[in-house]
Amino acid sequence: KSFDGLRVETYAEGDERGDYDEHSVQMLWGGDIGDLDVVVAGQFRSNSRLGWDERPLLANSGLTISSNSPGNWYVPNRDADGNYTGTESRKVDPACGKRQDRDEFLTNQVASPYGMELGGSCYFEFGDTRSYREPTDNNKLYTNMTWEVDDALTLSAQAYRARQVQLSYTSTSNPGNSRIGELGQIRGELPGNPFMATNSAGQQLYGIDANGDGVPDRGSVDLNNDGLMDYLISGTANNGIALHEDVRPRTLRPLNKTNTVPTGHSYDYDNLAEYLDVVSRVSFQADFDVPFIDGWEGMAAWTQSDSMLQIMSNQNYDIEAMKKGLACDVVNDRDACYNPFFVTDPSNLTS
């Protein structure tokens, strides 16, 4: 507990590229203040972020992609007349990128925002969102004071406090498949729906818009039992009312790197989470000779410890809000719509 003098140590490291640095300072002082024997120590350590995209060769030596970008879909099949066959096909978002077009990692740049198609699924590039070292600050303080009142009594006090703050980087959202069945069929008229309705020959199908509101009219039958009344079909002649398919999500990542940057994310779609961990302890102790009993020694002590952990995570989403956005009024409240697809037209961004 006792120390006389002052000791200061420092440590620093970095690299010639200047994209990572770590430094720390440790101090220890001990001495007498009146009748008190005092020891004070502290450490202050900090490191910057080292992202995967700052070490692209190392990052690409491992796995940096995950399924669902933003989703894979069940799309109904139609016959030569444009009628439903009762079957469906598994398809990726038509805007999904090609494997050969996959982007190289560039620092603080969005990599492969449209993902890449592999084996019938569209994969999400998460390597540009992760860190080898998260930016972290550590502070530790310690003090001990001892007062020898006399030969029979010694009083001491001790305090300690440690605080760590870390900013964590990760992908926009995890793929969430356990509840996507609750979303039901995604309407063809939803802004951003990229799945065009075609007959078995690949010809575009067109609908009817009797009231001129821009939304294709639906009939009173649901031949494919998807929970939505089927669109009325006028044929393959272009009348300006091109039909999009009602589709069902097979897998889904609620947030992708082409939509509006969500709150709590960096400009390049890194999902930021803050961690604060604080631990403290205060102790008081009295060491004394027991009165009236020769040779006996006693001790009385009191200690209080506190711990606080705060976590702010944004890798969560509200499925009820998703349902509400998918059920939006596309004519009168288009801005309230949620677009679960890749965004190729800025007018289809989710507000």
PyMOL commands that set and color helices and strands:
alter all, ss='L'
color gray80, all
select helices_A, chain A and resi 52-54+56-59+99-101+127-129+180-183+319-326+334-336+346-348
alter helices_A, ss='H'
color red, helices_A
select strands_A, chain A and resi 5-14+21-33+36-47+50-51+65-67+71-78+84-92+116-118+121-125+131-133+136-150+153-170+206-207+233-235+248-252+271-289+297-312
alter strands_A, ss='S'
color yellow, strands_A
deselect
rebuild
show_as cartoon
